[in-house]
Amino acid sequence: MVGDVVPLWTFGLACLLAAVVGEALEAGGIRMPALRRKEVRIAVALVGVVALVLGLVAFRAGHTSAESGPSPSPAVSTTASAPAPSTAPTTAPTTTTAAPTNTPTPTPLPPTPTTVAVRWQGTLALDGDAMETGWALDSLPPSRAPLGDLGLSCLLTCDADELSGNALVAWTGSGLPSREQCVELLNTQLGNRQLDVQDGSIGCAGTQDQRVARFKVLSANGDRFSLSVTVWQLP
């Protein structure tokens, strides 16, 4: 390391001397030419300073390495030591494998039915004295028709409380059926052209254009009926 420091210091001192004197000189075997211009002398002086600093850094690094030295090797005992008692278990540990649990497969939920808006809702009157005794429910609002989707099964005089239509099915559940319940009812039972009713009877009806309707008999008196009707839009 000293071999690196001495040349750096020698070169640095030579540069500084040459910058200060400005004349040609030779120091430590290094020949420096004459430096006439001020800018050149300043640059050479800076080079000399850098060389001296590098030499100082190299010197300190070598000095630190020499002081630390190699780490001493641990002493080896010549006395035979008794073997340490074994702490290993005499038997191999038993590995318990957990039995796989039968995770139940989730049952997929049925798709949520699409809500269909109500097309029309109101009260319709059936009168046997009129020439058009029924209502076409596909019109908005419903319009009178000779028989229609909901009408009377007789003209002028009726002895039985009976409705007529394209497809009529009685509802026997509790409350008023929803559109989905009417669809299921009309798909699973054969729709009737005539249906016996009385006050409070509830049923579902299919229209000429495949709409779904719900009706409730508010009053039934032979050839005069009052019905509460709900007609849904097509899905």
C-alpha positions in Angstrom: 0.0 0.0 0.0 3.0 2.4 0.7 4.1 1.8 -2.9 0.9 3.4 -4.0 1.0 6.3 -1.5 4.6 7.6 -2.2 4.1 8.1 -6.0 0.8 10.0 -5.4 2.3 12.3 -2.8 5.4 12.9 -4.9 3.3 13.7 -8.0 1.0 16.0 -5.9 3.9 17.9 -4.4 5.6 18.3 -7.8 2.3 19.7 -9.3 2.0 22.2 -6.4 5.6 23.3 -6.7 5.3 23.7 -10.4 2.1 25.8 -10.0 3.7 28.0 -7.4 7.1 28.5 -9.1 5.9 28.6 -12.6 9.3 27.4 -13.9 10.4 24.0 -15.2 11.5 21.7 -12.4 12.3 18.1 -11.5 11.3 16.5 -8.2 11.4 12.8 -7.2 12.1 11.8 -10.8 9.1 13.8 -12.1 9.9 16.6 -14.6 7.4 19.4 -14.8 7.5 21.9 -17.7 7.4 25.7 -17.2 3.9 27.0 -16.5 3.4 30.5 -17.9 -0.4 30.9 -18.0 -2.3 31.4 -14.8 -5.2 29.1 -15.8 -2.8 26.2 -16.4 -1.0 26.8 -13.1 -4.4 26.7 -11.2 -5.4 23.5 -13.0 -2.1 21.9 -12.2 -2.4 23.0 -8.6 -5.8 21.3 -8.4 -4.4 18.1 -9.8 -1.7 18.2 -7.2 -4.2 18.6 -4.4 -6.3 15.7 -5.7 -3.1 13.5 -5.9 -2.3 14.4 -2.3 -5.8 13.6 -1.1 -5.8 10.3 -2.9 -2.5 9.4 -1.3 -3.8 10.3 2.2 -6.9 8.1 1.6 -4.7 5.2 0.5 -2.4 5.6 3.5 -5.2 5.6 6.0 -6.8 2.5 4.4 -3.5 0.6 4.6 -2.9 1.7 8.2 -6.4 0.6 9.3 -6.0 -2.8 7.5 -2.6 -3.4 9.2 -4.1 -2.6 12.7 -7.0 -5.0 12.4 -4.9 -7.9 11.2 -6.2 -11.4 10.7 -8.6 -12.6 13.4 -7.1 -15.2 15.8 -8.1 -18.8 15.3 -9.9 -20.3 18.3 -7.7 -22.5 20.5 -8.1 -26.2 20.0 -8.4 -28.2 23.2 -6.2 -31.3 23.4 -8.3 -32.8 26.1 -10.9 -35.3 24.9 -14.3 -34.3 26.0 -17.0 -36.7 26.9 -19.7 -37.1 24.3 -22.7 -35.0 24.9 -25.8 -36.9 25.8 -28.1 -37.4 22.9 -31.4 -35.4 23.0 -32.9 -37.1 20.0 -36.1 -39.1 20.7 -35.7 -42.8 20.7 -38.8 -43.3 18.6 -39.9 -41.5 15.5 -42.7 -39.0 16.0 -46.1 -40.2 14.9 -47.6 -38.0 12.1 -51.3 -37.7 12.4 -53.0 -37.0 9.1 -56.3 -35.2 9.5 -59.2 -37.0 7.8 -60.5 -34.9 4.9 -63.8 -33.2 5.8 -66.6 -33.5 3.4 -67.4 -29.9 2.5 -71.0 -29.7 1.2 -71.3 -28.4 -2.3 -73.5 -25.2 -2.2 -76.7 -25.6 -4.0 -77.1 -22.9 -6.7 -79.9 -20.5 -6.1 -82.5 -20.1 -8.8 -82.2 -17.0 -10.9 -84.0 -14.0 -9.6 -87.1 -13.5 -11.7 -87.3 -10.4 -13.7 -89.9 -7.9 -12.4 -92.5 -7.2 -15.0 -94.4 -3.9 -14.8 -98.1 -3.6 -14.5 -99.7 -2.5 -17.8 -103.1 -1.7 -16.5 -105.1 -2.0 -13.3 -108.7 -1.1 -12.5 -112.3 -2.3 -12.3 -114.3 -3.8 -15.2 -118.1 -4.3 -15.4 -119.7 -7.1 -17.3 -123.3 -6.6 -18.4 -125.4 -9.2 -20.2 -127.7 -6.6 -21.6 -124.9 -5.1 -23.7 -124.1 -6.4 -27.2 -120.4 -6.6 -26.3 -120.2 -8.5 -23.0 -116.5 -8.9 -22.7 -113.2 -6.9 -22.5 -110.1 -7.2 -24.7 -107.2 -6.9 -22.1 -104.4 -6.3 -24.7 -105.8 -2.8 -25.4 -104.6 0.1 -23.2 -107.0 0.7 -21.6 -109.0 -2.5 -22.1 -111.7 -2.1 -24.8 -115.1 -3.7 -25.1 -115.3 -6.9 -27.2 -118.0 -9.5 -28.0 -116.4 -12.1 -25.8 -112.8 -10.8 -25.2 -110.2 -12.1 -22.7 -112.7 -11.7 -19.9 -116.5 -11.8 -20.6 -119.8 -13.4 -20.0 -120.5 -17.0 -21.3 -124.1 -16.1 -22.1 -126.0 -13.3 -23.7 -129.0 -11.3 -22.4 -129.9 -13.7 -19.6 -127.5 -15.9 -17.6 -128.6 -18.5 -15.1 -125.1 -19.3 -13.8 -122.3 -17.1 -12.5 -119.8 -18.0 -15.2 -117.0 -16.2 -16.9 -115.6 -16.8 -20.3 -112.2 -16.1 -21.9 -109.2 -17.4 -23.8 -107.6 -19.2 -20.8 -109.0 -19.0 -17.3 -107.7 -20.8 -14.2 -109.0 -20.5 -10.7 -106.5 -19.4 -7.9 -106.9 -21.4 -4.7 -103.9 -20.0 -2.8 -103.9 -17.4 -0.1 -104.1 -13.7 -1.1 -103.7 -12.4 -4.6 -101.4 -14.3 -6.9 -98.3 -12.5 -8.4 -97.5 -12.6 -12.1 -95.0 -15.4 -11.6 -97.7 -17.5 -9.8 -100.2 -16.8 -12.5 -97.6 -17.9 -15.2 -96.9 -21.1 -13.3 -100.6 -21.7 -12.9 -101.4 -21.2 -16.6 -98.4 -23.4 -17.6 -99.2 -26.3 -15.3 -103.0 -26.3 -15.7 -105.2 -26.4 -18.8 -106.9 -23.1 -19.2 -110.7 -23.1 -19.5 -112.9 -21.2 -21.8 -115.5 -21.0 -19.0 -115.0 -20.7 -15.3 -117.6 -20.9 -12.5 -117.1 -18.0 -10.1 -118.8 -16.3 -7.1 -118.2 -13.3 -5.0 -114.6 -13.2 -4.0 -113.4 -15.7 -6.5 -109.8 -15.1 -7.8 -108.2 -16.4 -11.0 -105.6 -15.9 -13.7 -106.2 -15.2 -17.3 -104.1 -15.4 -20.5 -104.8 -12.8 -23.2 -104.9 -13.1 -27.0 -101.4 -11.6 -27.2 -100.0 -13.9 -24.5 -100.1 -11.3 -21.7 -100.9 -12.4 -18.1 -103.8 -11.0 -16.1 -105.3 -11.5 -12.7 -108.9 -10.9 -11.7 -111.0 -10.9 -8.5 -114.8 -11.0 -8.6 -116.1 -8.1 -6.5 -119.7 -9.1 -7.2 -121.4 -11.7 -9.3 -125.1 -11.6 -10.1 -126.1 -13.7 -13.0 -125.5 -11.4 -16.0 -123.8 -8.6 -14.1 -120.2 -8.8 -12.8 -117.8 -6.4 -11.3 -114.2 -7.4 -11.5 -110.9 -6.0 -10.2 -108.4 -6.7 -12.9 -104.6 -6.4 -13.2 -102.8 -6.8 -16.6 -99.0 -7.1 -16.8 -96.7 -6.1 -19.6 -95.0 -8.6 -21.8 -91.6 -9.6 -20.3 
